[in-house]
Amino acid sequence: VITIGDGKRGDIGNTADMYARSLMDGFKFTAATVNAYMGEDSVRPFIKDPDKGAFVLALTSNPGAKDFQYLKVRGKPLYEHVAAKAKRWNESKNIGLVVGATRPVQLKRIRQLVPDMPLLIPGIGAQGGDVKLAVRNGCDVHGGMALINASRSIIYSSSGESFAETARSVAGALRDDGVLRAARCAR
């Protein structure tokens, strides 16, 4: 079981090292989400321990992703360059990518670029990502290496005393929908 500190950290030098120590040692996460905008040295503290890992933001679910992540650099969108760099940095096999479920076409392309890397796929539920497409486009050829995440639709499913039951029901429905749709896709 891995635990992911979704802090989207991305700083350099001693600051990145302290963020990594706080998330990994202090909070005991086994992985963290990181922003590679400042380059390899902003990611390295999170992956120096081969038993810990980082999920590098490649293409996010939010509308503002279009501000930078789609910019063309040498004929390719920036998110493809991020994926290629992360793949090169992945010497200890402890780097994955964050790719939003709201970007199914691009998710498929990123899976092609990094067939063996894990993908953290947020954006299911409240953000409108399609479970079926996330499973179909995000899983590797063996049907794995994809962590499909729903947050808001579960944690905000109820604020009353029925929270536990409501959250369980919403999470179960998303899980079942994804499993059933994935089974149909595999046929």
N, C-alpha and C positions, 0 to 999 in steps of 0.2 A: 504494500500500500504506500503510495506516495502522497505527500501533502504539499500543496502549492501555496506559497505566500504571494498573493496577487497584488504586489506592491508596485509593479511597473517601474522599478528602479533603473537609473541610468546616469551614473556620475563617474568621475574619474578618480584615480589614485586612492588616497587614504579614505575618502568619503565612500567610494564604491566598496572598498574593503569593509568598512564599518557597517554599511547597509547589509552586506552579505553575512557578516558575523551576527548581526542582530536577527536577521531572518532565519538563518540556518542554525546558529548555536543558541541564541536567546529564545526564539519562538519555536525552534525545533522543526522547521519546515525542511523537507527534503529537496525542494525545488522552489524557484521564484520566477516570476515574470520580470523580464528586464527589457529596457529600451536600449538598443544598440546605436542610437543616433550619434553618440560620442565615440564610437569605435570599439575595437576589441578590448582595450584596457578597461572599458566600462562593464564588460561582460565577464572577463577573466576571473575576478574574485568569486563569482558565483559558481564557477566550474572547476576551480583548482582542486577541489576534493572530488575524486572520481565517483564517490558515493552520493554526491549532491548534484543538482542540475539546474539548468536555466531554460526557460521558455522565452525565446526572443520574439518580440513583437515584429511580425512581418506585415500583416494586413489585418487591420482591426475592423470591428463591426460598426463603429460610430460614423455618423455622416462626415465628420471632419477628416476622416481618413483620406478623402479625396484632395485635401489641401496639399499633402506632400507624398503620400504613399504611392500614388499613381503617376507622379512626375516621371517623364521619360529621361533616362540617363543612358547614353550610348545606345539608344533605340529600344531599351527595355524599361518597364516600370520599376521604380525604386524598390518596391517590395520583392521583386525577383533578385535584385542585387543583394538585398538583406538576406534572403534565403540562401543564396550562393555563398556569401561570407560565413553565415552560421554553419553551413555544411563543411566549409574548410576548417573552421575553429573546432569542430566536433571530434577532436582526436580521442577523447575519452568516452565517446558515445553517451554524453550526458547533456546534450543540447537538443531542444525541440523548438518548434515555432508556434506562435500564436497566430491563428488565421480565423477570421470571423465567419460564422455560419451564414451570415447575410451576404457573403461573397462566393456563391457556389461555383461559378465558372473559374474564378481565380483560385479557389481552394483546390479544384481539380488540377490546375496548372502547377500550383505549388507542390502538390503531392507528386506530380511527375518529376519535378526538379529535385525533390528530396524523398525518394521512395522508401528509405529506411529510417527516417527520423520521426519521432513522435510529434503529433500535432495536437495542440490544445485549441479546441474549437468552441469559443463562446458565442453567444448570440441566439441560442435556442430559446423559445418561449417569448418573453416580453419584447425582445428586439426583433422578432419576426423571422429568425432563421428557420429553414426547413430541415426537420430531423432526417427525412429520407435522403435529401441531397447531401447533408453533412456526413451521413454514414457512407453513402455511395462514393462521394468525391474525396472524403477525408481519410478513409481507412486504407491501409496498405493492401497488397495483393493477397495477404493471408487473413484479411478482415480485422486487423488490429492496428495498433500504433496511433489511435485517435482517442482523445479524451474529449468527449462532447459535453459541454457545460451549459446548464441553465441555472441562473441565479435569481434574478428579480421575480420571475413568475412563481418561484417557489417561496422565497423569503417574504414576499409581499402578498402571498395568497390569502392571508387572513391576519388580522391584528387582535382577534379576540381569543377566547378560551379554546376555540376549535382549531387554533393554529397548527398544532402537531398533526391532527387528522387531515386537515385541508392540505398542508404542505406535503404530507405523505401521499395523498391522493393525486395531487398535481405532478409530483415527481414520478410516481408510478405510471401515470398516464403518458408522460413524456418518454419514460423508459420503454414502456410497452409499444408505443407508437414507433419508436426508433427500432426496436427489435423486430417487430412485425414487418415494418417497411424494409428493413435490411434483409430479412429473410425473403421477401418478395423480390428484392433487387437481385439476390444471389441466384434465383431460379433461372 
